[in-house]
Amino acid sequence: MSAAASPAASEGQGTPGSKGATSLVITASRVKSLLRDEPDIKSISTEACFALAKAAELLVGELAEGGAARAARAGRRGSLEYADVAAVVAEHEPLAFLADIVPQTVKAAALLERMRPAAAAAAAGGAADAGDAAMADAGPAS
């Protein structure tokens, strides 16, 4: 593939935000600098840099569009919040690999409320276990 025909040859061309197949917002040089810290990658071709940059842009675009749609439904048009992005990750199976990186936030009160039944069950179970142990130590009834 010649440099002129390479998708990476047109890097930086087009207007910012254009969604053409060969336009990039995340530059191949930025991808290369990020990959320099990867010990398993010794070198990377221009085409591989272009593919990774384009994939990153598409992923960010998907998250932003989904989050913006969620914000608009909530009456917050033009205001993208972390909760919107986290909800997109949680609701779309193809984005499940990001669940540990972009978890949904939980308010402390809601977390405590969820933990309360489990704590009560553990306390009741612990008391029963302690009673069973005491019965076992007492030996058989005569």
C-alpha positions in Angstrom: 0.0 0.0 0.0 1.5 3.3 -1.0 1.8 6.2 1.4 -0.7 8.2 -0.6 -3.3 5.4 -0.6 -2.7 4.6 3.1 -5.5 5.7 5.5 -2.9 7.1 7.8 -1.5 9.3 5.0 -4.6 11.5 5.3 -4.2 11.8 9.1 -5.2 15.3 10.3 -7.0 16.1 7.0 -10.7 17.0 7.1 -12.4 19.2 9.6 -12.3 18.4 13.3 -15.2 16.3 14.3 -15.7 15.0 10.7 -16.6 11.4 10.6 -14.9 10.4 7.4 -13.2 7.0 7.3 -9.8 8.6 6.9 -10.1 11.6 9.2 -8.6 11.4 12.7 -9.0 13.5 15.8 -6.7 11.3 17.9 -3.5 11.3 15.9 -1.4 8.3 15.1 1.6 10.0 16.8 -0.4 10.2 20.0 -1.2 6.5 19.8 2.5 5.7 19.2 3.4 7.7 22.3 0.9 5.9 24.4 2.2 2.5 23.1 5.8 3.4 24.0 4.9 2.5 27.6 3.7 -1.0 26.6 6.6 -3.4 27.2 5.1 -6.1 24.9 5.0 -3.8 21.8 8.4 -3.1 20.3 7.2 -1.4 17.1 3.9 -0.5 15.5 3.1 0.1 11.8 1.5 3.3 10.6 -1.6 1.4 9.6 -1.9 -0.2 13.0 -1.6 3.2 14.7 -4.4 4.5 12.4 -6.6 1.5 13.2 -6.2 2.0 16.9 -6.8 5.7 16.7 -9.9 5.3 14.7 -11.2 2.5 17.0 -10.6 4.8 20.0 -12.5 7.6 18.3 -15.4 5.4 17.5 -15.5 4.1 21.1 -15.4 7.6 22.6 -18.1 8.7 20.1 -20.4 5.8 21.0 -20.0 6.6 24.7 -20.6 10.3 24.1 -23.6 9.9 21.8 -25.3 7.4 24.2 -24.6 9.6 27.2 -25.8 12.7 25.4 -29.1 10.9 24.4 -29.6 9.9 28.1 -28.9 13.4 29.3 -31.4 14.8 26.8 -34.0 12.3 27.9 -33.4 13.6 31.5 -33.9 17.2 30.3 -30.2 18.1 30.5 -29.5 18.7 26.8 -25.9 19.7 26.2 -24.7 18.6 29.7 -22.9 15.2 29.7 -22.3 13.8 33.2 -20.3 10.8 34.5 -23.6 9.1 35.4 -24.7 9.3 31.8 -21.6 7.6 30.5 -21.6 5.0 33.2 -25.3 4.2 32.4 -24.4 3.7 28.7 -21.6 1.2 29.7 -24.0 -0.6 32.1 -26.9 -0.8 29.6 -25.0 -1.9 26.5 -23.5 -5.4 26.5 -20.8 -4.6 23.9 -19.4 -2.1 26.3 -19.4 -4.5 29.3 -15.6 -4.7 29.2 -15.6 -1.1 30.5 -17.8 -1.8 33.6 -14.8 -1.9 36.0 -13.3 1.3 34.5 -16.6 3.3 34.3 -18.8 1.9 37.1 -22.1 3.3 38.0 -22.0 5.5 41.1 -23.9 4.5 44.2 -25.0 6.9 46.9 -23.8 6.0 50.3 -27.4 5.9 51.7 -28.4 3.5 48.9 -25.4 1.3 49.6 -26.1 1.2 53.3 -29.8 0.3 52.6 -28.7 -2.6 50.4 -26.2 -3.8 53.0 -28.7 -3.7 55.9 -30.6 -6.9 55.0 -27.4 -8.8 54.4 -25.9 -7.6 57.7 -29.1 -8.6 59.5 -29.0 -12.0 57.9 -25.4 -12.5 58.8 -26.0 -11.4 62.4 -28.9 -13.9 62.7 -26.9 -16.6 61.0 -23.9 -15.8 63.3 -26.0 -16.1 66.4 -27.5 -19.4 65.2 -24.0 -20.7 64.5 -22.8 -19.7 67.9 -25.8 -21.4 69.5 -25.1 -24.6 67.5 -21.5 -24.5 68.7 -22.5 -24.1 72.3 -24.9 -27.1 71.9 -22.1 -29.2 70.4 -19.8 -28.4 73.3 -22.4 -29.4 75.8 -22.5 -32.9 74.4 -25.5 -35.2 73.9 -28.6 -34.6 76.0 -29.2 -37.2 78.7 
